[in-house]
Amino acid sequence: MEYKDLLGGKGANLAEMMSVLNLPVPHGFTISTDACRDYMHGGWPKSLTDEMTKHVAALEKKMGRKLGDSKDPLLVSVRSGAKFSMPGMMDTVLNLGLNDKSVIALAATTNNERFAYDSYRRFISMYGRIVLGLDGAVFEHALDKAKEVANAKTDADIPASALKDLCEVYKKAVATATGKPFPQDPAKQLRGAVEAVFRSWNGPRAIAYRVREKISHELGTAVNVQAMVFGNRDENSGTGVGFTRNAATGDSKPYGDFLVNAQGEDVVAGIRNTEDLNALKKKFPTIHAELMEIFARLERHYKDMCDTEFTIEQGKLWMLQTRVGKRTGAAALRMAVEMTKPTGTGKKAWKISKSEAIMRVAADHLDQVLHPQFATKSKGIAKGLAASPGAAVGQVFFTADDAEAAVLAGKDVILVRAETSPEDVHGMMVAKGILTSRGGLVSHAAVVARGWGTPAIVGADSIKISGNSFTANGVTVKEGDWLSLDGTTGEVMLGQLALVASKPPKEFDTILKWSDEVRKGKMDVRANADTNEDAKKARELGAQGIGLCRTEHMFLAPDRLPVVRRMILASSPEEEASAFEELRKVQKKDFAALLKEMSGLPVTVRLLDPPLHEFLPHVNELEIKKATSGLDAEETTLLRAAHEWSEVNPMLGTRGVRLGVMKPGLYAMQVRALMEAADDVASKGYEPIVEIMIPLTVTREELALARGWVEEVLADINSRPVPKAKKGEKSKKRPKVSIGTMIETPRAALRADELAEVSDFFSFGTNDLTQMTFGFSRDDVESRMMPAYLEAGLLKRNPFETIDQNGVGELVFMAAERGRKVKRSLK
């Protein structure tokens, strides 16, 4: 077990700072995460009270003072400290040990009555809010009134007499709210504070943060009890937060904020205007120099950017905390690259390896630098599932037609729908962002938006749409109002927020280059791409091929959707053949552009997969129109087809290879378009490498039948003469072609040995495999059930975001193993 598992990040780092780095850290002790877990599962541990009493006595001996003493009191802070940093998500209590007697002693020993009562009113307020559950407004109103009466501009200007009176007001508020006097026994105060920190582990904001950051709910938090040092003692004291590097930009220059005559929460709460480290250098030059030297030592020890908290008490610097700091995507890239070069000189120089630099850049960091971002954010009015990353700003419109008309009029548009369908594609294509109140991360809106790189938020169920307006948490948004969407976080914000254009920093390319060096010969990386524009970008970013080209996206353009519907509605083989021929022509053009961009690299093309009803209008919308204004002949036909093709559970219905069985010419048309495109591209000197994927096969017989359709078309194409090479050119060759399938069901994984007999490669559709293995309908569970399961710890991770290694992962391993036993060359 690592120290951080037992002591939490803060406790482990404090121990290192004191014992290894010999930094000025106040004495204290740490209550382990084991105690928190015991508390969560069975209440207050029996032995914990005795353990705390023993460690408090040891701390009192070191400090030469006693907790709550009426002559020379010891005061302590009680802070949370989980294994992984969760800034601001759990609770802290400062100045614990003060009571009506010890506050008098503190005033006498420090000869500073104002400081003593300022510390006491802070303690009553924090303890009242955090431990006793009072509304913070009770204390805030009393504080504002005290400032008004004393004619004080800031908290620091309130005189001692007024602070004395304020403490009495605070205590009365506690007694009124709880029916009991404010606790005077330091031992009871300490137990209450420790319990409050334990409880805060399962507070709403802590749970939400862990879900967002994918931190286990079972870890628990440690509790750090430390002797207090006081930044609010006098004008020669202060408190601050500092970073050894700039967490926003990655610049190596330290930065931070501090306040004179204040305690730590004042800096974080923003109740006073802070000053930067340059001001610290001017006011406390010796302290500043010491802090900079400590920053250098911390970076050398942790080999990373550190986030610190410090306090100055009467001219002496104390370090209260350090941790590896959070950072933006741009900062993460810059720091990772720069830290591979020596920092410092001589024996004190340090650096990290390229492999370590790569591991410090998370996928979220790359997302941030590749998508537009907001310069600043406002308070959100709603939140949904972050379906497609990026920032979008526009005016709200509620139908695809209105959105399209608004764009033609020169407006930027946010399309807001309960959910989207192919009927909305023309509006989706022109929208800057898409917001739906229903749906999951593989819903129509989500998949289409990601394919086009359009920022999108789905499943924002607090949004209630009514006509041309919606309400969310008491806010009404009407057609034409400005809205800002953060598709990276799922936040919906009111107004027209400024956007920052996305331009990846130079370190982005450096990290990708190093990644290529590390994985060379071990792993290939391909991209998902449905258009030649996607393919071009993928190649620019170093993709070694296309792992999935979803052909259904080629059917969604407004000029093609009517043709797809003609194919679905065809009442005779001739009508169907005519529609197939028209679709073949447009698909051939799309395939040619894609294969040209990826010349020399493999392109895996998945034949049509989604159920056909997705290309038809919603039954409900047509029925409503039929009942209100009536349907024309075309709409009546569409309604009949929508009813015919509608299914109770379409994800388990007529889709994938089953479509090929129901519409025998469909896959043949797609393969012909693809291979004719490959032939044309090859004739112009390009080198197409084609992999044809047949989706959702579950039996050998299915795959063998579908493979037969593909091979029949290939035989026809190959019977044609190979285009002759021009003088001076290499002789032309037929494109390389392989035929495989996507393993998307548990049965396919279990019978992979049989499928391998008629397959050249396997691809794994982990979304569907996860749905069918867990019995989850992703669109239904992600917006409602999944958050509850994650909060309750019933699932440690969302299996649609991180593959379930023990279940789905086992099926993937089994399928690969069984397939290769039959065919060693299986990819």
PEJOPE-V802522 format. One record per pair of residues at least 24 apart in sequence whose C-alpha atoms are under 6 Angstrom apart, sorted by the first residue. I is the first residue (numbers start at 1). J is the second residue. If there is no record, write none. Layout:
i-><I;I>
j-><J;J>
//
This chain:
i-><4;5;6;6;7;7;8;8;8;8;9;9;9;10;24;24;25;25;26;27;27;28;28;28;29;30;30;31;31;32;33;33;33;36;36;37;67;68;68;68;68;69;70;70;70;71;72;73;75;75;76;76;76;77;77;77;78;78;79;79;80;80;80;81;81;81;82;82;89;89;90;91;95;97;99;114;115;117;117;121;131;131;207;216;217;230;231;231;231;231;231;231;232;232;232;234;235;236;236;237;237;237;237;238;238;238;239;239;239;239;239;240;240;241;241;242;242;243;243;244;244;244;245;247;247;248;248;249;250;250;250;329;329;332;333;334;369;370;371;372;372;372;373;373;374;374;374;375;375;375;380;380;380;381;381;382;383;383;383;383;384;384;384;384;384;385;385;385;385;386;386;386;386;386;387;387;387;387;388;388;388;388;389;389;389;390;390;390;390;391;391;391;392;392;392;392;393;393;394;394;395;395;395;396;396;396;397;400;400;403;420;422;423;426;437;437;439;440;440;455;456;457;457;459;532;532;536;545;545;545;546;546;547;548;549;549;550;551;552;584;584;587;588;588;588;591;591;592;595;599;599;599;600;600;602;602;603;603;604;604;605;605;606;607;609;609;610;611;611;613;613;656;656;657;657;683;688;689;689;690;690;691;691;691;692;693;693;694;695;695;696;698;700;700;704;744;744;745;749;749;752;752;752;753;753;753;756;760;761;761>
j-><83;83;32;33;32;222;81;82;83;222;81;82;83;81;318;319;318;319;227;226;227;225;226;227;225;223;224;222;223;222;220;221;222;198;220;220;97;97;98;102;186;102;101;102;105;105;105;102;227;228;226;227;228;225;226;228;224;225;223;224;197;222;223;221;222;223;221;222;205;206;200;197;123;186;184;160;233;163;164;167;193;196;791;796;793;313;261;262;263;311;312;313;261;262;263;261;261;314;315;261;312;313;314;262;311;312;263;264;310;311;312;309;310;308;309;307;308;306;307;295;305;306;305;327;331;328;331;331;331;334;335;365;368;361;507;507;504;502;502;500;501;502;499;500;498;499;500;498;499;500;491;492;493;492;493;492;460;490;491;492;457;458;459;460;490;457;458;459;490;457;487;488;489;490;441;446;456;457;450;455;456;487;455;487;488;455;486;487;488;485;486;487;432;433;484;485;483;484;482;483;480;481;482;479;480;481;479;424;427;427;445;615;617;558;461;463;779;779;782;487;487;487;490;783;593;594;597;601;602;603;603;604;604;604;605;606;606;608;608;669;673;673;673;674;677;674;677;677;688;686;687;688;687;688;689;690;690;691;691;692;692;693;693;694;655;656;655;654;655;645;646;695;696;695;696;723;735;735;736;736;737;737;738;739;739;740;741;741;741;742;744;748;754;755;758;768;769;769;811;815;815;818;819;818;819;822;819;826;826;827>
//
